[in-house]
Amino acid sequence: MPMSNSNEVNLVCNNIHELIQLSGLHYIINQTPWSSYITIRRKFRDPLGAIHVKSDLRMPDELLALHKDNKLLKNKVKALENDLVDTEEELKTAEHRSKERVENLHARIDDLELLLAAVQDNLEKSETVITELENDIVMKDDIINSLNTGFNKQTVNLKVKIEELESFKREALKKEKKDKKKMT
């Protein structure tokens, strides 16, 4: 219970201080943890604002409610400002990460383009080599065909010669048999 009394005392003192601050009068407040010394001068700080303050002083409960609402709104504004700062920091971080990703992707694209150019160059060289090898194959096929044609002609000629020689051999054997018969 002593705590709630202390809280009530602090609340009443704070309400008095707020009312004095809202009054528009010249004032000095000296506070210590145990007491509060207030000096009020009978003069408005802003003579134009005095009319407005007088009407407000007649409704202290409404003023206190408005003052509490004002404090709540100020606290909400501070919280929103803090959230905004946090959100802006997150946005900056996200933008930084996005920029890094974009830079990495551009670097990767550059690397892949270089690799693609090298592969295309190798492909062109391979196609040239393949074309040359195909031409060599055609030329060697032509040489083989002409050699085969030559060998075929020689084979035919040799077969003809073999037949002539076999025919000559048969004739020679017949003649030799005849000659042997005549000699016997």
C-alpha positions in Angstrom: 0.0 0.0 0.0 2.8 2.5 0.6 3.6 2.1 -3.1 0.2 3.0 -4.3 0.2 6.1 -2.0 3.5 7.1 -3.4 2.2 6.6 -6.9 -0.9 8.7 -6.1 1.2 11.5 -4.7 3.4 11.5 -7.8 0.3 11.5 -10.0 -1.2 14.5 -8.2 2.1 16.4 -8.3 2.5 15.6 -12.0 -1.1 16.8 -12.6 -0.4 20.1 -10.8 2.8 20.6 -12.8 1.0 19.9 -16.1 -1.8 22.3 -15.2 0.7 25.0 -14.4 2.5 24.3 -17.6 -0.7 24.5 -19.6 -1.9 27.7 -17.8 0.2 30.0 -19.9 1.5 31.9 -16.8 5.1 32.6 -16.1 6.3 30.0 -13.5 9.4 28.3 -12.0 9.3 24.8 -10.7 12.2 23.5 -8.6 11.9 19.7 -7.9 13.7 17.4 -5.6 12.9 13.8 -5.0 11.0 14.8 -1.9 9.4 18.1 -2.7 8.4 20.6 -5.4 8.7 24.4 -5.1 6.6 26.4 -7.4 6.7 30.1 -8.1 4.0 31.6 -10.2 4.0 35.1 -11.6 0.7 36.7 -12.4 1.4 37.4 -16.0 0.9 35.4 -19.2 3.8 34.3 -21.3 1.7 34.8 -24.4 -1.1 37.4 -24.0 -2.9 36.1 -27.2 -3.0 32.6 -25.8 -4.5 33.7 -22.5 -8.0 33.7 -23.7 -7.6 30.1 -24.9 -5.9 29.0 -21.7 -8.7 30.5 -19.5 -11.3 28.4 -21.2 -9.1 25.3 -20.9 -8.6 25.9 -17.2 -12.3 25.6 -16.6 -12.2 22.0 -17.8 -9.2 20.3 -16.1 -10.6 16.8 -16.5 -11.0 17.3 -20.2 -7.5 18.8 -20.4 -6.0 16.0 -18.5 -7.8 13.5 -20.8 -6.5 15.4 -23.8 -3.1 15.7 -22.3 -3.0 11.9 -21.7 -4.3 11.3 -25.3 -1.5 13.7 -26.5 1.1 11.7 -24.5 -0.3 8.4 -25.9 -0.2 9.9 -29.4 3.3 11.1 -28.9 4.3 7.7 -27.7 2.7 6.1 -30.7 4.5 8.6 -33.0 7.8 7.7 -31.3 7.1 4.0 -31.8 6.1 4.6 -35.4 9.3 6.7 -35.9 11.3 3.9 -34.4 9.5 1.4 -36.6 10.2 3.6 -39.6 13.9 3.8 -38.7 14.0 0.0 -38.4 12.1 -0.4 -41.6 14.5 2.0 -43.4 17.5 0.1 -42.1 15.9 -3.2 -43.2 15.3 -1.6 -46.6 18.9 -0.4 -46.9 20.1 -3.8 -45.9 17.8 -5.4 -48.5 18.8 -3.0 -51.2 22.5 -3.6 -50.4 21.9 -7.4 -50.6 20.0 -6.9 -53.8 22.8 -4.8 -55.3 25.3 -7.5 -54.3 23.1 -10.2 -55.9 22.8 -8.2 -59.1 26.5 -7.6 -59.2 27.2 -11.3 -58.6 24.7 -12.2 -61.3 26.2 -9.8 -63.8 29.7 -11.2 -63.0 28.3 -14.7 -63.5 26.7 -13.6 -66.8 30.0 -12.2 -67.9 31.8 -15.5 -67.0 29.1 -17.5 -68.8 29.4 -15.3 -71.9 33.1 -15.8 -72.0 32.6 -19.6 -71.5 30.0 -19.6 -74.3 32.4 -17.7 -76.6 35.1 -20.2 -75.9 32.8 -23.1 -76.5 31.5 -21.6 -79.7 35.1 -21.0 -80.8 36.0 -24.7 -80.0 32.9 -25.8 -81.8 33.8 -23.9 -84.9 37.4 -25.3 -84.8 35.9 -28.8 -84.3 33.6 -28.3 -87.3 36.5 -27.2 -89.4 38.5 -30.2 -88.4 35.5 -32.5 -89.0 35.1 -30.9 -92.5 38.8 -31.4 -93.3 38.6 -35.0 -92.0 35.5 -35.7 -94.1 37.3 -34.3 -97.2 40.3 -36.5 -96.4 38.0 -39.5 -96.1 36.4 -38.7 -99.5 39.8 -38.2 -101.1 41.1 -41.5 -99.6 38.0 -43.3 -100.6 38.6 -42.1 -104.2 42.2 -43.3 -104.0 41.1 -46.7 -102.6 38.5 -47.0 -105.4 41.0 -46.1 -108.1 43.5 -48.6 -106.5 40.8 -51.2 -106.4 39.9 -50.5 -110.0 43.6 -50.9 -110.9 43.9 -54.1 -108.9 40.7 -55.4 -110.4 42.1 -54.8 -113.9 45.4 -56.4 -112.9 43.5 -59.3 -111.4 41.6 -59.8 -114.6 44.8 -59.5 -116.7 46.5 -62.0 -114.3 43.6 -64.4 -114.6 43.7 -64.2 -118.3 47.5 -64.8 -118.2 46.9 -67.7 -115.8 44.4 -69.2 -118.1 46.8 -68.8 -121.0 49.6 -70.3 -119.0 47.3 -73.2 -117.9 46.2 -73.7 -121.4 49.9 -73.6 -122.5 50.7 -76.0 -119.7 48.0 -78.4 -120.8 49.1 -78.2 -124.4 52.7 -78.7 -123.3 51.7 -81.7 -121.2 49.7 -83.2 -124.1 52.7 -82.6 -126.4 55.0 -84.2 -123.9 52.8 -87.2 -123.5 52.6 -87.5 -127.2 56.3 -87.2 -127.4 56.8 -89.9 -124.8 54.4 -92.2 -126.6 56.3 -91.7 -129.7 59.5 -92.5 -128.0 58.3 -95.5 -126.5 
